Amino acid sequence: MKTGKSITRRDFLKGTAGIVLTSAIGAGLPSIVFAQAKSRVIVVRNAAVIDQDGKINEAVLQGMLDDAVKAITKKKTAQAGWKSLIKRSDIVGIKTNAWRHLRTPAELEQAIKSRVLEAGVDEKNLSIDDKGVRANKVFQNSTALVNARPLRIHHWSGVGTCLKNYIMFVPTPSEYHPDGCADLGKIWTLPVVKGKTRLNIQVALTPQFYGRGANFFDRRYVWDYKGLIVGTDPVAVDAVGAELLRLKRMAHFGEDRTMDVTPHHINVADKKYKLGNSDLKNIEIVKIGWKEGVLL
C-alpha cells in the first residue's frame, strides 16, 4: 500500500535550488550537475577621488571603501559591514604594498585602519606592513588579514595581484617566480595566512596596464581609473583586475599586446588550490559610482 505523497518532477525541481538538472539520455531520469556558486566583486569608482594635481581626496576614498564594504557584506552601514568581517577580539594585519612606483596609498591604509578600530579592535592588535610581515608580531599572531595592493602588470606573474601580495610571508619569494608564479596560491595554504583574509582590495586608482621587464614603470601606461576592486574571494578580485588591464590594452593598442608572462597563477589558484573563482562567468561584478570609462 502506498503511503505519503508521491514526488513529482516539479516537486523535485523545487527542492533542488542551486542545482542544474538535465535529462539523462534514454533514461527519462534527471542527471544532476551541481552549479558553481558565483563570487561577488565590487568595482567602485569616483571621479573626484584624485584631483588634477594627482592628490587623493581622503574623504572621497573613505566613502568609496565604505560603499564597497556595504555592497560586499550587504549591510546598511559600513560600520556594520566591517563588524561582520572583523571581531573585537581579532589581531589584524593590513597587508599593503610598498613598491616605490605604485604603492598602496597611505590614505587607503588609514581608511582601512580607521574602520578596523571602529569595529572594536585594540590598536595594539593592529599593524600595517609589507616587507616586514615575517618579523612583525601582529602579522605572525594575526587572526584576520586585510589585503590591499595596487593593480599593475608584473614581470614575474603577469599581473601584480592580491594573490601575489602575500609573497612576503615566505622566506624566499624568488622560489615562487618559476612558471609565471604559478604556485602563488600555495602561500595562501600556509598557517600564517590560511583562512584569515577577510577582505581583498585591488587599488585601481591609477593602474599600470602595460610594461616589459623587471620593475618596469612608465607613466604613459598608467591611467586615472579612480577605482577600487573589492571582494572576499581573492581569485575573483584578481580575475576582474586582470581583465580590466586586458581591456585597457585593447583600448589603447587595438590589441591585447603580449606581456612578459600570462597571469595563469590566477587560474591555478582556482583549479589547483581551490581559493576561489577565476572564470568571469562565475563572477558577479557590481559596479558602483562613476561609469565613464568603466570598461568592465
C-alpha positions, 0 to 999 in steps of 0.5 A: 500500500502506498503511503505519503505523497508521491514526488513529482518532477516539479516537486523535485525541481523545487527542492533542488535550488542551486542545482542544474538538472538535465535529462539523462539520455534514454533514461527519462531520469534527471542527471544532476550537475551541481552549479558553481556558486558565483563570487561577488566583486565590487568595482567602485569608482569616483571621479573626484577621488584624485584631483588634477594635481594627482592628490587623493581626496581622503574623504572621497576614498573613505566613502568609496571603501565604505560603499564597497564594504556595504555592497560586499557584506550587504549591510546598511552601514559600513560600520556594520559591514566591517563588524561582520568581517572583523571581531573585537577580539581579532589581531589584524594585519593590513597587508599593503604594498610598498613598491616605490612606483605604485604603492598602496596609498597611505590614505587607503591604509588609514581608511582601512585602519580607521574602520578596523578600530571602529569595529572594536579592535585594540590598536595594539592588535593592529599593524600595517606592513609589507616587507616586514610581515615575517618579523612583525608580531601582529602579522605572525599572531594575526587572526584576520588579514586585510589585503590591499595592493595596487593593480599593475602588470608584473614581470614575474606573474603577469599581473601584480595581484592580491594573490601575489601580495602575500609573497612576503610571508615566505622566506624566499619569494624568488622560489615562487617566480618559476612558471609565471608564479604559478604556485602563488596560491600555495602561500595562501595554504600556509598557517600564517595566512590560511583562512584569515583574509577577510577582505581583498582590495585591488587599488585601481586608482591609477593602474599600470596596464602595460610594461616589459621587464623587471620593475618596469614603470612608465607613466604613459601606461598608467591611467586615472581609473579612480577605482577600487576592486573589492571582494572576499574571494581573492581569485575573483578580485584578481580575475576582474583586475586582470581583465580590466588591464586586458581591456585597457590594452585593447583600448589603447593598442587595438590589441591585447599586446603580449606581456612578459608572462600570462597571469595563469597563477590566477587560474591555478589558484582556482583549479589547483588550490581551490581559493576561489573563482577565476572564470568571469562567468562565475563572477558577479561584478557590481559596479558602483559610482562613476561609469565613464570609462568603466570598461568592465 
